[in-house]
């Protein structure tokens, strides 16, 4: 069975220094597992600068690995294509090396902020439960936790499979997750936009437990409300505007392992580049939560899709880095 050495993601320590990030991006996108995937689909990585190689991989992955673009569906609504066994083995080996498969423990025991990212209904509950475990078991000591979501409507399938019958939106699922995980009652403070829910709507709830961190549940507005709902960068930005971040702060981001490369790169762009803080991004451990993984959550098409997401996020990060250097 094929295997590859693990490839590091861009590093991000407090007092963030961006000089080495372009080289670290190049290491990830030009790595042996990435070359093997491109070769499997009939091409070779061209010799090019980091920016040009990211552009090439954007176009290539759009053609071969974007299974969501036809119909613009959510991740759980994609009809998975068929793969031959040898290709499945290669994709899994490459995804493992590129850091999309196995969860990592938090690299540090103390953080200034813990961010739990939203997603599909099941994932909202899994990630908040895992975050609460880390805090309860003193694996991580942190004074503030924030669950970041949006007003994306939950599908009927999400509410049924996740036991979220009374929840309408992603942020509702995050709220259920933190209440159960951290043993919270009513919020100490609740704020929201007025009127009907639109892409511009927002919400912020604050919980204060007697023995535990301050917990926030946020629904972010979209930065492009005329065309789309809020995305991961929007949730980072909305959260950061409500807190006084320092360059010495260390932030732990919890998501699902398959999304770590792209959501880590977005966090560097939206938080480290603007505030100088350090960021670690990890996936929750499926073996330590009560809600099982969906059977289709980690198929070969999902890994290819999220490798493409990592490419796109690193391209945005590289563009931002280039702009900061020119400025």
C-alpha positions, 0 to 999 in steps of 0.5 A: 500500500502506498504511503507518504511522509507527513507534510507540515502546514504553514506554521503560525506562532504568536508575534506572527512573522509572515516571511517564511509562510510562502515557502511553507505553502510551496512545501505543501502544494509541491509535496510528493503526495500532491505530485502523486495525486496530480499524476494520477489525474494525468498531469505533472506539476509545472516548475513555477513560482508559488503564486503561479503554481497555486493558480495552476492547481486551482484550475486543475483541481477545479476540473478534476476535484470539485464535486460541488460546483454542479448544482452548488450543493452542500458537502453532504449533498454531493453524489459521490463518483465511483473510484477504482481501489488503487485510486482510493488507496492513493487518495487516502495516503495523500490525504493522510500525509497532507494532514486531512485524516488523523486528529492531532492533540493540541500542541500546547496546554494553555491558550488565550482563546479556543474557537470551535468552527461550525459546519453541518449539524452533526459536526457542530455537536461533535466539535463542541463536545470535543472542545468541552472535553479538552477543557473539562479534562484539563488538556487545555486551559483557556479563559474564553471559548467561542463557537463560530457559526452562521444563519445557514439553514439546517436541512431536514436530513441534518436535523433528523440525523443529529437530533436537532429537531428544534434547531433551524440554523447552524448557529442553533446547533452550535448553541445546543452543542455548547450548552450540553458540552459545557453544562450551561443554562441560559445566556448571561447576554444575548444580542442580535440583528433586527428583522427577518433572517438574511445573509446580513443577520448576526447573533451573539450569546455569552454564557458564564459558568461558575467553574469554567471558561466564558463561552460565546456563540456567534452567528456571523453576517456575510461580507458579501450578503448580496451573493452568499451566506457567511463563510469561515473567514467571515466568522473569524472576522466577526469574532475578532471584531468583538475581542481585543486580540494581542500579538502575544495571544495563542488561539486553538481552532477546532474543526474536523480533520478533513478541513484543517488545511483550508481553515488553518490557512484562512485563520492565518490570513484573517487573524494572524496577519491582522493581529499577529496572534499564534494559531494552532488548528486541529481536528476533533477525535472521532473516537472521543465523541458520542456522535459517530461520523457519517459514513460518507463524511470521509470518502475519497471524493471528500478528501479531493474536494477538501484538498482543493479547498486547501489550495484555494485557501492557501492561494488567498493567503499567498495573495494577502502575503504578497499584498502585505509585503508590497505595502 
